[in-house]
């Protein structure tokens, strides 16, 4: 028993020593050791995504799923692509009585789309129509410009609609230089914040009419946006984003608004704008290709026209940008017919403005003659119909007319009539044609004197109708100078003023004189005697030429003349030498009078403080043409200028621009 207790005691001591060694520090390390701290950065997880993508189709949305190894998932949606439709095929043509059908297929998915082509013509009666654009719309009077607001003044579009029996309410939202979203900087004029720079129609609408369709403030829509039809026109610049811009503006209007875009003559030059606007066809918009038609006419791409057109017949010459009244009529009529599917043929144009006030001279355009020709206007109206369809518009089934047939022939005494009939519904149309008189030569009823007008009369050789007019002792009275009837001149301004019977020169008003610029340079004219080749009377440059320039008039009839008068702006010391030439055929010329050193030799008579007159007589000569030909430019004679100043009490200088000269009045007198 004692032995068992001893071993038990030894075991207990050993166990106790082992426990002590386990809990006490060793001799080598008597201090506690701290573990390193863990940083915050080490605890942040950086996602690394893998992406799974399902491509969208024309009609179904696609998806993008991004997943990280940690389990984080981000889901995204890709919008449906929408159909990419090819060209349309007419399966069944609409008529004036029955609907038609057309189809197209998507180039991506092949789905076939079918559309109904409406039957018959539509009407704009009682509709509200807005034109939103700039000066390319209100020049030509499609609408009458009135600071971008509704106006009681009727433009051509409204008058065309009235002809067809439609009463429309027109809102004119056109501003000079304004594009869809840029191009204008007249904030104070437009009544919008002065901070606006280079803004367009979109900003104008939002500032002037903030409560648009589906506006973000949820306010009642401004009645300004309550339109049945809105017709847009870009500012005439090359803007490839025009489609996106015009769609942005269209979003301000109710969904049921019908939209149209006008292609101007500028868009045929800036093709990126035209092609962008034509994209609206796919959205069901109407495209009015007025610019395509007029540029095809003036470029000679259309055959069988009565006139050989130039750009000046459609675009005014003072800025070479804006349309004239003939173009305005084409644009307005094409717009109406494109919106209603009605035929342009036979539409009235008697109300179209004939003014040539925006031309440097009436001779530069023949649009008045086009408007006076019923046969040519009929041709243009037929072209309007074809160009509307050619542009790709979905036209309602119009009447199927037979060819025009003459009911009665037109004479200068009695209008003629043409008729045609719809082969589907039997509708009949008639138009009136006129024919101008064929006049003989003028005969004098009462001879003119130096102080009183006379009268002349001529008769139509067909019907005998009489035409009587007054004439003056001055055979050039009221005539206009055509640049084509000149040589050596690069520009002529106000060519009608030199024969208007007014002698007053006003340096601040060009309307009282005609300004000429030579083709010879300033340096050449500064010492004109050194020019090796001048013009002859035929307008040809030749070694034996005599003239710096020349221009001529054709008289109404061959007449005996024996004197003339030239008025020029004396204080600017203009003409120093010229010839007066006469001709019976316009080809072979004879010098009737020749004067030299007229200014430097003080040969002018001072009429008043601002005019200078030179008159001369010559041998009685019969002529049909009279030419003025410059032999010396503005005087370069310093001593002559000094003598001029002393004689007339003025302060003229040797003119710094001898390649210009002015004529206040030119008169040629019957013998």
C-alpha positions in Angstrom: 0.0 0.0 0.0 2.9 2.3 0.8 4.6 1.3 -2.4 1.5 2.3 -4.5 1.3 5.7 -2.9 5.0 6.5 -3.7 4.6 5.9 -7.4 1.5 7.9 -7.4 3.3 10.8 -5.8 6.2 10.7 -8.3 3.6 10.8 -11.2 1.9 13.8 -9.8 5.2 15.7 -9.4 6.1 15.0 -13.1 2.7 16.2 -14.3 3.0 19.4 -12.3 6.5 20.2 -13.8 5.2 19.6 -17.3 2.4 22.1 -16.8 4.7 24.8 -15.5 7.0 24.5 -18.5 4.1 24.9 -20.8 2.9 28.2 -19.3 6.0 30.1 -18.4 8.2 32.0 -20.9 11.4 30.7 -22.1 14.8 32.2 -21.1 15.2 33.4 -24.8 12.0 35.5 -24.9 10.7 37.0 -21.8 8.3 39.6 -23.5 5.0 39.2 -25.2 5.0 39.4 -29.1 2.3 41.4 -31.0 0.7 40.1 -34.3 0.9 42.6 -37.3 -2.2 44.7 -38.0 -4.4 44.0 -41.1 -4.8 47.1 -43.4 -8.2 48.3 -44.8 -7.1 48.0 -48.4 -6.4 44.4 -48.0 -10.0 43.9 -47.1 -11.5 45.7 -50.3 -12.6 43.3 -53.1 -11.9 44.4 -56.7 -14.6 43.1 -59.1 -13.5 41.4 -62.3 -16.5 40.9 -64.6 -17.1 38.5 -67.4 -19.7 39.5 -69.9 -22.4 37.5 -71.6 -24.3 39.3 -74.4 -27.4 38.5 -76.3 -27.8 40.7 -79.4 -31.0 42.5 -80.0 -33.2 41.8 -83.0 -35.4 44.1 -85.0 -38.3 43.6 -82.6 -36.8 42.0 -79.4 -34.5 43.6 -76.9 -31.0 42.2 -76.3 -29.3 41.8 -73.0 -25.8 42.2 -71.4 -25.0 40.2 -68.2 -21.8 41.0 -66.3 -20.8 38.6 -63.5 -18.0 38.8 -60.9 -16.3 35.8 -59.2 -17.7 37.1 -56.0 -21.2 36.6 -57.2 -22.0 40.3 -58.1 -24.3 40.4 -61.2 -25.2 43.5 -63.4 -28.0 43.1 -65.9 -28.3 45.5 -68.9 -30.8 45.8 -71.8 -30.1 46.6 -75.4 -32.9 48.3 -77.3 -34.5 46.6 -80.3 -32.8 47.6 -83.5 -36.0 48.3 -85.4 -36.6 47.2 -88.9 -34.3 48.4 -91.7 -36.8 48.6 -94.5 -35.8 48.5 -98.2 -37.6 50.1 -101.0 -41.4 49.9 -101.3 -43.2 47.9 -103.9 -46.7 48.8 -104.9 -48.8 45.6 -104.9 -52.0 47.4 -105.8 -52.2 51.0 -107.0 -54.7 53.2 -105.3 -57.3 55.0 -107.5 -59.5 58.0 -106.8 -62.1 55.5 -105.7 -60.2 52.5 -104.1 -57.4 52.0 -101.7 -54.1 50.5 -102.8 -51.4 48.5 -101.1 -47.6 48.6 -100.9 -45.1 46.3 -99.2 -41.5 46.4 -98.1 -39.1 43.9 -96.4 -36.6 44.3 -93.6 -33.0 43.8 -94.8 -32.1 42.2 -91.4 -34.9 39.9 -90.5 -36.8 39.6 -93.7 -40.2 40.6 -92.1 -42.6 41.9 -94.6 -44.4 45.2 -93.9 -47.6 46.2 -95.6 -49.1 49.6 -95.9 -52.4 50.9 -97.2 -52.3 53.6 -99.9 -55.3 55.8 -99.3 -57.9 56.5 -102.0 -58.7 59.8 -103.5 -57.6 63.3 -102.5 -57.6 64.8 -99.0 -58.4 68.3 -97.7 -56.7 70.8 -95.5 -60.0 72.7 -95.0 -60.2 73.9 -91.4 -56.6 72.7 -90.6 -53.9 74.5 -88.7 -50.6 74.6 -90.6 -47.3 75.9 -89.4 -44.2 76.8 -91.4 -41.0 76.6 -89.3 -37.9 77.8 -91.1 -36.1 80.9 -92.1 -35.8 83.4 -95.0 -35.6 80.7 -97.6 -39.3 80.2 -96.9 -40.6 83.8 -96.5 -38.6 85.1 -99.5 -40.9 84.3 -102.4 -43.8 84.8 -100.1 -44.8 81.2 -99.3 -45.7 82.9 -96.0 -45.5 86.7 -95.3 -42.8 87.3 -92.7 -44.1 88.8 -89.5 -41.5 88.0 -86.8 -42.3 84.4 -86.5 -46.0 84.6 -85.5 -49.5 84.1 -87.0 -50.3 86.8 -89.4 -53.4 88.0 -91.2 -51.4 88.6 -94.3 -52.0 85.8 -96.8 -48.9 84.2 -98.3 -48.9 82.1 -101.5 -49.6 78.8 -99.6 -52.8 80.2 -98.1 -53.9 81.6 -101.5 -53.2 78.3 -103.2 -55.3 76.5 -100.5 -58.2 78.9 -101.1 -58.1 78.2 -104.8 -58.7 74.5 -104.0 -61.5 75.4 -101.6 -59.6 75.0 -98.3 -59.6 77.6 -95.6 -56.4 77.0 -93.6 -55.0 78.8 -90.5 -51.3 79.5 -91.1 -48.7 80.1 -88.3 -45.5 81.5 -89.6 -42.6 80.6 -87.4 -39.7 81.7 -89.6 -36.7 83.7 -88.5 -33.8 84.9 -90.7 -30.7 82.8 -90.4 -32.2 80.3 -88.0 -31.4 76.6 -88.4 -33.1 73.8 -86.5 -30.8 74.1 -83.5 -28.3 76.8 -84.5 -27.5 79.8 -86.6 -29.2 82.8 -85.0 -28.0 85.4 -82.5 -30.6 88.1 -82.0 -31.8 87.3 -78.5 -33.0 90.8 -77.7 -35.0 91.0 -80.9 -36.6 87.6 -80.3 -37.5 88.2 -76.7 -35.4 85.4 -75.2 -32.5 85.5 -72.7 -29.5 87.5 -73.9 -27.2 84.6 -72.9 -28.4 82.7 -75.9 -25.8 82.5 -78.7 -26.1 80.7 -82.0 -29.5 79.3 -81.3 -32.1 77.9 -83.6 -35.8 77.1 -84.0 -35.7 74.5 -81.2 -34.5 76.9 -78.6 -36.8 79.6 -79.8 -39.8 77.3 -79.4 -38.8 76.2 -75.9 -38.1 79.8 -74.8 -41.2 81.4 -76.3 -43.5 78.5 -75.8 -42.2 76.4 -72.9 -45.3 74.3 -72.3 -44.8 71.8 -75.2 -46.3 68.4 -75.7 -45.3 66.1 -72.8 -43.4 68.9 -71.2 -41.4 67.9 -68.1 -43.3 70.3 -65.8 -46.6 68.6 -66.7 -48.3 71.9 -67.6 -51.1 72.3 -70.1 -49.7 72.4 -73.6 -49.4 75.8 -75.2 -51.9 76.1 -78.1 -48.9 77.1 -80.3 -48.1 73.4 -80.5 -51.6 72.4 -81.4 -51.0 72.1 -85.1 -52.4 69.6 -87.7 -49.4 70.0 -90.1 -45.9 71.4 -89.4 -43.6 72.0 -92.4 -39.9 72.4 -91.6 -37.1 74.0 -93.6 -33.4 74.1 -92.7 -31.3 77.3 -92.9 -29.5 76.3 -96.1 -26.2 75.1 -94.6 -24.6 71.7 -95.0 -25.7 70.0 -91.8 -25.6 66.2 -91.9 -27.4 66.0 -88.5 -30.5 67.7 -89.8 -32.5 64.5 -89.4 -31.8 64.2 -85.7 -32.3 67.9 -85.2 -35.7 68.0 -86.9 -36.9 64.9 -85.1 -36.0 66.7 -81.8 -38.2 69.6 -82.7 -41.0 67.4 -83.9 -41.1 65.7 -80.4 -42.4 69.0 -79.0 -45.7 68.5 -81.0 -48.5 66.1 -80.4 -48.2 62.6 -81.8 -50.9 63.0 -84.3 -49.3 66.0 -86.0 -48.3 65.4 -89.6 -44.8 66.6 -90.5 -43.2 67.7 -93.8 -39.8 69.0 -94.8 -39.0 71.3 -97.7 -35.9 70.6 -99.8 -34.6 74.0 -101.0 -32.4 74.9 -103.9 -29.6 75.2 -101.3 -30.1 71.6 -100.2 -29.4 70.4 -103.7 -25.9 72.0 -103.4 -25.4 71.0 -99.7 -26.3 67.4 -100.3 -25.7 66.2 -96.7 -28.7 68.4 -95.6 -31.0 67.2 -98.4 -30.2 63.5 -97.8 -30.6 63.9 -94.1 -34.0 65.5 -94.5 -35.2 62.9 -96.9 -34.7 60.2 -94.2 -38.0 61.4 -92.8 -39.8 59.6 -95.5 -39.3 56.3 -93.5 -41.1 58.0 -90.6 -44.2 58.7 -92.7 -43.3 62.4 -93.3 -43.9 64.3 -96.5 -40.9 65.6 -98.5 -41.4 68.6 -100.7 -38.6 68.6 -103.4 -39.0 72.1 -104.7 -35.2 72.7 -104.8 -34.8 69.6 -106.9 -37.2 70.9 -109.5 -35.9 74.4 -109.8 -32.3 73.4 -110.0 -33.1 70.8 -112.6 -34.8 73.5 -114.6 -31.9 76.0 -114.5 -29.3 73.3 -115.1 -31.1 72.2 -118.3 -31.9 68.7 -117.0 -35.5 69.0 -118.0 -36.3 69.0 -121.7 -39.2 70.4 -123.8 -39.4 73.7 -121.8 -40.4 76.9 -123.4 -37.6 78.8 -121.8 -33.9 78.3 -121.5 -33.5 78.9 -117.8 -30.7 80.3 -115.7 -30.4 80.5 -111.9 -31.5 84.2 -112.0 -35.0 83.0 -113.1 -35.5 81.4 -109.7 -33.0 83.1 -107.3 -32.7 86.9 -106.8 -29.5 88.5 -107.9 -28.8 90.9 -105.1 -27.6 88.1 -102.8 -27.6 85.0 -105.0 -29.3 83.1 -102.2 -33.0 83.7 -101.8 -35.8 82.4 -104.0 -37.9 84.8 -106.1 -41.7 84.8 -106.4 -41.8 82.1 -109.1 -39.9 79.8 -106.8 -42.1 80.8 -103.9 -45.2 79.7 -106.0 -43.6 76.4 -106.9 -42.7 75.7 -103.3 -46.2 76.7 -102.0 -48.1 74.7 -104.6 -45.9 71.7 -104.3 -46.4 71.7 -100.5 -50.1 71.9 -100.8 -50.3 69.1 -103.4 -47.9 66.9 -101.6 -50.0 67.1 -98.5 -53.4 66.6 -100.2 -52.5 64.4 -103.2 -54.2 66.9 -105.5 -52.9 67.7 -108.9 -51.1 71.0 -109.4 -52.3 71.3 -113.0 -54.5 74.2 -113.6 -53.9 75.9 -110.2 -54.3 79.7 -110.2 -51.1 81.8 -110.2 -52.6 85.2 -111.1 -51.9 86.5 -107.5 -48.1 85.8 -107.7 -46.0 89.0 -107.1 -44.2 90.1 -110.2 -41.8 92.6 -108.5 -38.2 92.6 -109.6 -37.1 95.0 -106.7 -34.6 92.4 -105.4 -32.8 92.3 -108.8 -29.9 94.6 -109.7 -31.9 95.1 -113.0 -35.1 93.7 -114.4 -33.1 92.4 -117.4 -31.4 89.8 -115.2 -34.5 87.6 -114.8 -37.3 86.3 -117.1 -39.6 84.9 -114.3 -42.2 87.5 -115.2 -42.3 86.1 -118.8 -42.6 82.6 -117.4 -45.6 83.7 -115.3 -47.1 85.3 -118.4 -46.9 82.1 -120.4 -49.9 79.8 -119.6 -48.3 76.9 -121.6 -45.0 77.0 -119.6 -46.8 77.4 -116.3 -48.9 74.3 -117.2 -45.6 72.4 -117.9 -44.2 73.5 -114.5 -47.4 72.3 -112.8 -47.1 68.9 -114.5 -43.5 68.7 -113.2 -44.6 69.6 -109.7 -46.9 66.5 -109.7 -44.2 64.2 -111.0 -41.5 65.5 -108.6 -43.8 64.9 -105.6 -44.1 61.2 -106.5 -40.4 61.0 -107.6 -39.4 62.1 -104.1 -40.9 58.9 -102.6 -44.0 60.3 -101.0 -46.9 57.9 -100.3 -49.5 59.6 -102.4 -53.2 58.9 -102.2 -54.8 57.5 -105.3 -55.2 60.5 -107.5 -57.3 60.8 -110.6 -56.2 59.0 -113.8 -56.6 61.7 -116.3 -56.5 61.4 -120.1 -54.2 63.6 -122.2 -55.2 67.2 -122.6 -57.3 67.9 -125.6 -58.0 71.3 -127.2 -61.7 72.2 -127.0 -61.0 75.5 -128.7 -57.9 77.1 -130.1 -56.5 80.1 -128.4 -56.0 83.3 -130.3 -54.8 86.7 -129.1 -58.4 87.9 -129.3 -60.1 84.9 -127.6 -58.8 82.5 -124.9 -58.7 78.8 -125.8 -59.7 75.9 -123.7 -58.3 72.4 -122.9 -60.1 69.6 -121.2 -59.3 66.1 -119.8 -61.2 63.5 -117.9 -60.5 60.9 -115.2 -60.8 57.4 -116.7 -61.8 56.0 -113.3 -64.5 58.3 -111.9 -65.2 60.5 -115.0 -64.2 63.8 -113.3 -63.7 66.5 -115.9 -61.2 69.3 -115.8 -60.9 72.4 -118.0 -58.1 75.0 -118.2 -57.9 78.3 -120.2 -55.0 79.1 -122.4 -54.1 82.5 -123.8 -51.9 83.7 -126.7 -50.1 87.1 -126.8 -50.7 89.7 -129.5 -48.4 90.0 -132.5 -47.8 93.7 -132.9 -46.6 95.6 -135.9 -44.3 98.7 -135.9 -45.1 101.8 -133.8 -46.5 104.8 -135.6 -46.5 108.3 -134.2 -49.9 109.8 -133.4 -48.6 112.9 -131.7 -44.9 113.8 -132.1 -42.9 114.5 -128.9 -41.1 117.8 -128.4 -38.3 118.7 -126.1 -40.8 119.8 -123.5 -43.8 117.5 -124.0 -44.5 113.8 -124.5 -45.9 112.4 -127.6 -48.0 109.3 -128.3 -47.4 106.2 -130.4 -49.7 103.4 -131.5 -49.2 99.9 -132.9 -51.7 97.3 -134.0 -51.9 93.5 -133.7 -51.4 91.9 -137.1 -53.8 89.1 -136.2 -56.8 90.7 -134.4 -56.2 94.4 -134.9 -56.0 95.2 -131.2 -54.5 98.6 -130.5 -51.6 99.4 -128.1 -50.9 103.0 -127.4 -48.2 104.6 -125.3 -46.6 107.9 -124.5 -43.1 108.6 -125.5 -40.6 111.4 -125.0 -38.3 113.4 -127.1 -35.6 111.3 -125.3 -35.6 108.0 -127.3 -34.0 106.1 -124.4 -36.6 107.1 -121.8 -37.5 104.2 -119.5 -35.3 101.7 -121.2 -33.2 99.2 -119.1 -29.7 98.3 -119.9 -28.9 94.6 -120.1 -25.4 93.4 -119.2 -25.6 91.1 -122.3 -25.7 94.3 -124.4 -22.3 95.5 -123.2 -18.6 94.7 -123.2 -15.7 95.5 -120.9 -18.0 95.7 -117.8 -17.8 93.4 -114.8 -20.8 94.9 -113.0 -23.7 97.3 -113.7 -25.9 98.5 -110.8 -29.3 100.1 -111.2 -29.2 100.0 -115.1 -32.7 101.5 -115.4 -31.9 104.7 -113.5 -29.7 106.3 -116.3 -32.8 106.6 -118.5 -35.5 107.5 -116.0 -35.5 111.3 -116.8 -34.1 112.2 -113.4 -30.9 114.3 -113.3 -30.2 114.5 -109.5 -27.1 112.8 -108.2 -27.0 111.7 -104.6 -23.8 110.0 -103.5 -25.7 108.2 -100.6 -28.5 106.8 -102.8 -27.5 104.5 -105.7 -31.1 104.7 -107.0 -30.2 108.0 -108.6 -27.3 106.8 -110.7 -25.9 103.8 -112.5 -22.6 102.5 -111.3 -20.2 100.7 -113.7 -17.1 98.7 -112.9 -14.7 97.9 -115.7 -13.1 94.5 -116.4 -9.8 96.3 -116.7 -8.1 96.5 -113.3 -7.5 99.5 -111.1 -3.8 99.4 -111.9 -4.5 99.3 -115.7 -6.9 102.2 -115.6 -4.5 104.3 -113.5 -2.4 104.6 -116.6 -4.9 103.5 -119.3 -2.7 104.7 -122.1 -0.3 101.8 -121.4 -3.0 99.1 -122.1 -1.8 97.3 -125.2 -5.2 95.9 -126.2 -8.6 97.6 -126.0 -12.0 96.7 -127.3 -13.3 97.5 -130.7 -17.0 98.4 -131.3 -17.9 94.8 -131.7 -16.7 94.1 -128.1 -13.6 92.3 -129.2 -10.1 92.8 -127.7 -7.8 93.8 -130.5 -4.5 95.7 -131.0 -6.3 98.5 -132.8 -9.1 98.6 -130.1 -10.2 102.0 -128.8 -12.6 101.4 -125.9 -12.3 100.4 -122.3 -16.0 99.4 -122.3 -19.3 100.0 -124.0 -23.0 99.5 -123.8 -25.9 100.0 -126.2 -29.6 100.3 -126.5 -32.0 99.1 -129.2 -34.6 101.7 -130.1 -38.2 100.8 -130.7 -37.7 101.5 -134.4 -35.2 103.0 -136.8 -35.1 106.8 -136.0 -33.2 109.8 -137.1 -31.1 111.3 -134.2 -28.8 114.3 -134.0 -27.9 115.0 -130.3 -27.5 113.6 -126.8 -26.9 114.5 -123.2 -24.8 112.8 -120.5 -25.2 113.7 -116.8 -22.5 112.3 -114.5 -21.5 112.9 -110.9 -19.2 115.9 -111.3 -17.9 116.1 -107.8 -16.3 112.7 -108.2 -14.8 113.8 -111.5 -16.0 110.8 -113.6 -15.8 110.5 -117.4 -12.9 112.0 -119.3 -13.6 110.6 -122.8 -16.2 108.6 -124.7 -17.7 108.0 -128.2 -21.4 107.9 -129.3 -21.8 105.2 -132.0 -24.8 104.3 -134.1 -25.8 101.1 -136.1 -28.7 99.8 -138.1 -28.0 96.1 -137.4 -26.2 96.1 -134.1 -23.1 94.7 -135.8 -21.6 97.5 -137.9 -21.0 100.7 -135.9 -20.2 104.2 -136.9 -18.9 106.9 -134.6 -21.4 109.8 -134.5 -19.6 111.8 -131.8 -16.2 111.6 -130.1 -15.0 113.6 -127.1 -11.7 113.6 -125.2 -10.3 115.4 -122.1 -13.9 116.3 -121.2 -13.3 116.4 -117.5 -9.7 117.6 -117.4 -10.5 120.2 -120.1 -13.6 121.4 -118.0 -15.9 120.8 -120.9 -18.9 119.9 -118.7 -21.6 122.3 -117.8 -22.3 122.5 -114.0 -26.0 122.1 -113.6 -26.2 122.3 -109.8 -24.0 121.4 -106.8 -24.1 117.7 -107.4 -24.5 117.0 -111.2 -22.5 117.6 -114.3 -23.9 117.7 -117.8 -22.3 117.4 -121.2 -24.4 117.9 -124.3 -23.4 117.7 -128.0 -25.0 117.6 -131.5 -23.8 115.7 -134.5 -24.9 115.1 -138.1 -28.5 113.8 -138.5 -28.2 110.0 -138.7 -30.7 107.2 -138.9 -30.1 104.4 -136.5 -31.7 101.5 -134.7 -29.0 101.1 -132.1 -27.1 103.7 -130.0 -23.9 102.9 -128.1 -21.9 104.7 -125.4 -18.2 103.6 -125.4 -15.7 104.8 -122.9 -12.3 105.9 -124.4 -10.8 107.4 -121.1 -11.7 106.6 -117.5 -12.0 109.0 -114.6 -9.6 111.8 -115.0 -6.0 111.3 -113.8 -5.0 114.9 -114.6 -4.0 116.6 -111.3 -3.9 120.1 -112.9 -7.3 119.5 -114.4 -8.7 118.5 -111.0 -7.2 121.6 -109.5 -8.8 123.8 -112.2 -12.1 122.0 -111.6 -11.9 122.7 -107.9 -11.2 126.4 -108.5 -14.0 126.8 -111.0 -16.7 125.1 -109.0 -15.5 125.7 -105.5 -15.3 122.0 -104.5 -12.6 119.8 -103.1 -12.2 116.9 -105.6 -9.1 114.7 -105.8 -7.6 112.6 -108.5 -9.9 109.6 -108.2 -8.4 106.6 -106.5 -10.7 104.2 -108.4 -10.4 104.9 -112.1 -11.9 101.5 -112.9 -15.3 102.7 -111.8 -17.5 105.4 -113.3 -21.1 106.6 -112.9 -23.8 107.9 -115.2 -26.7 109.8 -113.7 -28.7 110.2 -116.9 -28.2 109.3 -120.6 -30.5 110.8 -123.2 -30.5 110.5 -127.0 -32.8 112.8 -128.9 -34.8 112.3 -132.1 -33.8 114.7 -134.8 
